[in-house]
Amino acid sequence: MVAGAIKKVAGYRRGAGNAIEDEGCDTAVFAPSMTLDKNILGQLRAIVGERGIVGGRASLKVYECDGYTLEKAAPQLVVLPETVEQTARVVSLLAGASIPYVPRGAGTGVSGGCLPVEAPVMIGTSRLRRIRSIDLDNRVAEVEAGVVNLEVTRAVEAQGYYYAPDPSSQSACTIGGNVAENSGGPHTLKYGVTVNHLLALELVLPDGRVVWLDRSGDAPGYDLVGLVTGSEGTLGLVTAARVRLLRKPESVTTLLGVFATVADASRAVSAIIAAGIVPAALEMMDALVIAAVEAAYHFGFPTDAGAVLLIELDGLTAGLDELAERVSAACIAEGAKEVRRAGDEAERALLWKSRKRAFGAMGRLTRSYCTQDGVVPRSRLPEIVAVVADVASRYDLRIANLMHAGDGNIHPLILYDESKPGEVERVIAAGNEILTACLDLGGSITGEHGIGVEKLGLMDTAFGAATMAAMADVRDAFNPLGLCNPNKVVPTDRGCIEVVRPRPRGGG
Amino acid sequence: MSVQARETEPARSPARSGGRIDASAFASLGPGQLRPGRSADALGGKVPQAVVTARDVEQVRAAVEEARSKKLGVVVAGGGTRLHVGNVPGAFDIKLSTTAIGRIVEQNPEDMTVTCEAGVSLHRLQRNLARTGQRLCIDLPAEDRSTLGGIVAANASGGLRYGFGTPRDLVLGMSVVDGAGRCVKAGGRVVKNVAGYDLVRLFTGSMGSLAVITEMTLRTHPQPDAAATLVFDYAAFSELDAARARLFAAALPLAALDFAADAGSETVVWSLVVRIEGTEHEVAYQGDRVCELAGRDPAQALEEWMSPAHVDAEDGITVRIGARPDGLLSLVHETLLVLRRSGAAVFAGGHLGDGIARLHIPADALTAASAEAVLRATAASAVATRVIERAPSELTRGVDVWSPVPASLDLMRELKRRFDPDGVLAPGRLVGGL
């Protein structure tokens, strides 16, 4: 997404070497420099065919990062299985040879979740592309991991249905990646995130077994679908999902509230919620974002505005005008300079295009930027906005603000130029300060982008030791050897045992 | 769905050492917080040694630690409205009540969240939320006795799940004491959060077998301006099923889409029970559309709401089934036919959008033949899931009341082993001996 290569990380930055030397390890750590055995390579090729193997430095460059570009590391090999059976055989083979691997969808993630850290092999899901079945009578579709998010909606929209989670990257990101990250999007305020739309998952476990996790019909036992969703590919490799389809609402209308300041817009967000209205989406863009999208898409945003709110209402045609009036009144009461309503579907589409491609439009303002992702209780938005402004001035950085304001989910976009000495370090420090402030305000260090490699170091701050131990237990229950996407979600820099020691299974 | 309901797999309960409770371990408990178990506390004929009513997290932890050191079985109880659901515990030494952990910690109407402790009753929470024009979209009977801790532990839901989801969709964070004695904080107080593994969803619905829930933060919703419950009666299930299909496919934001079948007399009366909410204008409009799609005028139009899928009776037999939404009613119909042949009066009710139904034979109509018939009919492969929620204990002896055994049972066992290493929490209560 962003140009700007910053630094290459050969292995993991936190003490990979220590882990190898530490005593007490009863299995050798797979050193990042180790080259793949020819024999293994041959067997992988036999499973997925020539077309399913990507090697060579030039081809692998594509895979060296996702949308989080501050750290890069190319795998030695990318394997692209075409079926769940192939995926299971690949995973079995790697498990048998103790070779760590990292799953990857479309690489649109923004926290480095698919960055290979001490994992020489990447398993891409891009060829798992079948929509296996669509059952409109039960509003369910079974789709493979590599199916692009928007393709699910495309497949059913003629019949009046859609798949609700709509991350900004929905025309590229895949269902498998969405499950791994528990992706959200602008419409989560009313419709929830990925996990709220899943009935079952087909999972290739780190030992190569294939298991269906099924929560439909209030299935007995633990909610493993809920647990695996958002686990960032560390509990296994999801190869297919049974997703819920929704009926398109009768009517949709989109309002644009124009405010002098971010603070005014934030108060309007609270006022709308306080009026008992749950919009389908409630998005905020500040002056910097407005300038960028206006330059790119010429929607006609007032460039002198301090902030705009994009408010979408959906539901029954019968109630929409009344709701729109109430929302409009709430905005005006909080000082909106003007509230516009999209005149037709084309205008509405352009508004959303401007919003969803805002990330891309930032390229007009800056050479590089880093997208942060934090959450505060909605009522604390004005406070976190003040923190962001303060951080920007103290670190001498420009920070643009894009927010899923209705969810209290902020996306400060920190603009930078990596050619300036020390700027990258300041970007990282500024981001961490904003996230720590989110925690202090009762929020979270990530609302939808995940921990990846980016926020691993903040996990201990966000959760206490007992909770971190509980999370390590979850990982070890599924992924006891740590071969599947090592060094993600739960920090593993406390010593080698968490990474490589095979844990006893079963019994007690 | 190719799932076999296993009738005869016995619950695999851990062996017990039968240690005795040491009262000195509960020295911190005040008067009335520790008493011997009585027959009214029994589960499947097992009377606990002690009933502990904890007042705070530390007391919960003390009870868990005492159980670990003596290898005792602990069953957590809220208001006791769902204790009949589950296999007979392999060991039942301590009944740990959370009803006295009962503060409403924080109400945040602007954030549409509320934080409360486990012992808060649904009724009390709703009353408090209503003061700021909000509500928790979980509709259950016995609101005054049902506690939030129990509701979340059981993932219990009513008809509003169609519009708002189950507790799994509504719980944002929780504090628990797990079986290893760890005080774990899962999730948070914000509506969107993907930091780390989603332990909230692991604990929600785990029936107290992994951890004791002490506090939780829940998503709230605004009270609607207007609402109505419309009840439509049908003589044949096929007419109801056709109306269901039309409503399920309609672009109407229904709050609930339930059904009821009363086979208590000569003929079966099938009812469609729809909940609509919104502005006055929206409710009027939706009401017209629902009548149109239901193909008739409502037999009743009510302001209040109570899902017909709940069974109030504390005896008889109650079975919950899950099936594909488009196959649920024919399955219920076939089961009713079989049962009527065996002479039993039966009630059924359920959630049409989610494919969930409960079948109930009242105690006075329960015979060996009708009990066997309902178990056999719901064990068919057409049923995706079946839970025998309530039955005379002789009927469920040696039977896993939960089915099917999930394909991922070994993963669940591995989680159980790590979160409850000594097997003290609700041993064997859940599917497959979890």
Interface residues (C-beta under 8 A of the other chain):
Chain A: L136 D137 N138 R139 G160 E181 N182 G184 T188 L189 G192 V193 V195 N196 L205 V211 W212 L213 D214 S216 G217 D218 A219 P220 G221 Y222 D223 L224 G226 L227 T229 G230 S231 R247 K248 P249 E250 S270 I273 A274 G276 I277 V278 G315 L316 A318 G319 E322 L323 V375 V376 P377 R378 S379 H404 D407 G408 N409 G442 G443 S444 I445 T446 G447 E448 H449 G450 I451 K455 M459 A462 F463 G464 A466 T467 A469 A470 M471 D473 V474 R475 D476 A477 F478 V489 V490 R505 G506 G508
Chain B: N108 P109 E110 D111 M112 T113 G133 N155 G165 T166 R168 D169 D178 R182 C183 V184 K185 A186 G188 R189 V190 V191 K192 N193 V194 A195 G196 Y197 D198 L199 V200 R201 L202 T204 G205 S206 L210 H221 P222 Q223 P224 D225 A245 F248 A249 A250 A251 L252 P253 G278 T279 H281 E282 A284 Y285 Q286 R320 I321 G322 A323 R324 P325 D326 D354 G355 I356 A384 T385 V387 W402 S403 P404 P406 A407 S408 L409 L411 M412 R413 E414 L415 R417 R418 F419 P421 G423 L430 V431 G432 L434
